[in-house]
Amino acid sequence: MSLRIATWNICGVRRRPEPLARLVREAKPDVLCLQETKAADDVFPHAAIAALGFKHVFVHGMKGYNGLAILSRWPIKNATGRDCVGRSDCRYAHATIEGIEIHNCYVPAGGDVPDPKKNDKFAHKLAFLDEMAEWWSGRRRRNAKAILVGDLNVAPLENDVWSHKQLLNVVSHTPAEVDRLQRWRQAHDWIDAVRHFVPPEQKLFSWWSFRNRDWAASDRGRRLDHIWATPALAGALKSAKVMREARGWPDASDHVPVVVDLKL
């Protein structure tokens, strides 16, 4: 059985019906995890999502900010949201699909100043990453089949940003964030499913700022969107793709979808 999982920070699910439909047409995901849906559960576009072929949906949203959705062509079981760092701000949801735990996460961006003493948003981000590492250390299970996806808002490798030297003190690529993301990844020996196929020497981005007038020409991107797999699924990983072309679609998000194929 094949399973295609896609993750996308859609930056407003009600605002981007055409890009969403195009993603589904072109990538044909079996499971699609969305972040930053910016929609309370009662206004989520269920009818439009069903028309795209997703009969099973779990939403964990709020008005105007954050929000997650797990869309699936297969039945969803044990779906729930999770509060993180003592906040009910719809940044984490998980469910079971075909025996695989699917975890959908939206890590706080962290603001602009990389100093937790001067910037509460950055302090919140660091606390969030610390909590994730601790939580997953407690959930560590041999042979666990799990996939973690989402906008993790950290570009961990030197070639996950357009300039390692220039971004070392820019939020999303600072050592404080990278070290914490690494601890989170090591907490369950997660496999970076995209870098499993794309060597670390190769530049790879999934986000380009809206502030950049010509994102493709300058190519000042960062890889903020990730798909991780537990070691029990290592042999099932078959391919991965970052849909760079989606950044140029009409009414595009500043993030692009990331897709991974598994053969179960």
Rosetta blueprint (number, residue, H / E / L):
1 M L
2 S E
3 L E
4 R E
5 I E
6 A E
7 T E
8 W E
9 N E
10 I L
11 C L
12 G L
13 V L
14 R L
15 R L
16 R L
17 P H
18 E H
19 P H
20 L H
21 A H
22 R H
23 L H
24 V H
25 R H
26 E H
27 A H
28 K L
29 P L
30 D L
31 V E
32 L E
33 C E
34 L E
35 Q E
36 E L
37 T L
38 K L
39 A L
40 A L
41 D H
42 D H
43 V H
44 F L
45 P L
46 H H
47 A H
48 A H
49 I H
50 A H
51 A H
52 L L
53 G L
54 F L
55 K L
56 H E
57 V E
58 F E
59 V E
60 H E
61 G L
62 M L
63 K L
64 G L
65 Y L
66 N L
67 G L
68 L E
69 A E
70 I E
71 L E
72 S E
73 R L
74 W L
75 P L
76 I L
77 K E
78 N E
79 A E
80 T E
81 G E
82 R L
83 D L
84 C E
85 V L
86 G L
87 R E
88 S L
89 D L
90 C L
91 R L
92 Y E
93 A E
94 H E
95 A E
96 T E
97 I E
98 E L
99 G L
100 I E
101 E E
102 I E
103 H E
104 N E
105 C E
106 Y E
107 V L
108 P L
109 A L
110 G L
111 G L
112 D L
113 V L
114 P L
115 D L
116 P L
117 K L
118 K L
119 N L
120 D H
121 K H
122 F H
123 A H
124 H H
125 K H
126 L H
127 A H
128 F H
129 L H
130 D H
131 E H
132 M H
133 A H
134 E H
135 W H
136 W H
137 S H
138 G H
139 R H
140 R L
141 R L
142 R L
143 N L
144 A L
145 K L
146 A E
147 I E
148 L E
149 V E
150 G E
151 D E
152 L L
153 N L
154 V L
155 A L
156 P L
157 L L
158 E H
159 N H
160 D H
161 V E
162 W L
163 S L
164 H H
165 K H
166 Q H
167 L H
168 L L
169 N L
170 V L
171 V L
172 S L
173 H L
174 T L
175 P H
176 A H
177 E H
178 V H
179 D H
180 R H
181 L H
182 Q H
183 R H
184 W H
185 R H
186 Q H
187 A H
188 H L
189 D L
190 W L
191 I E
192 D E
193 A L
194 V L
195 R L
196 H L
197 F L
198 V L
199 P L
200 P L
201 E L
202 Q L
203 K L
204 L L
205 F L
206 S L
207 W E
208 W E
209 S L
210 F L
211 R L
212 N L
213 R L
214 D L
215 W H
216 A H
217 A H
218 S H
219 D L
220 R L
221 G E
222 R E
223 R L
224 L L
225 D E
226 H E
227 I E
228 W E
229 A E
230 T L
231 P H
232 A H
233 L H
234 A H
235 G H
236 A H
237 L E
238 K E
239 S E
240 A E
241 K E
242 V E
243 M L
244 R H
245 E H
246 A H
247 R H
248 G H
249 W L
250 P L
251 D L
252 A L
253 S L
254 D L
255 H E
256 V L
257 P L
258 V E
259 V E
260 V E
261 D E
262 L E
263 K E
264 L L
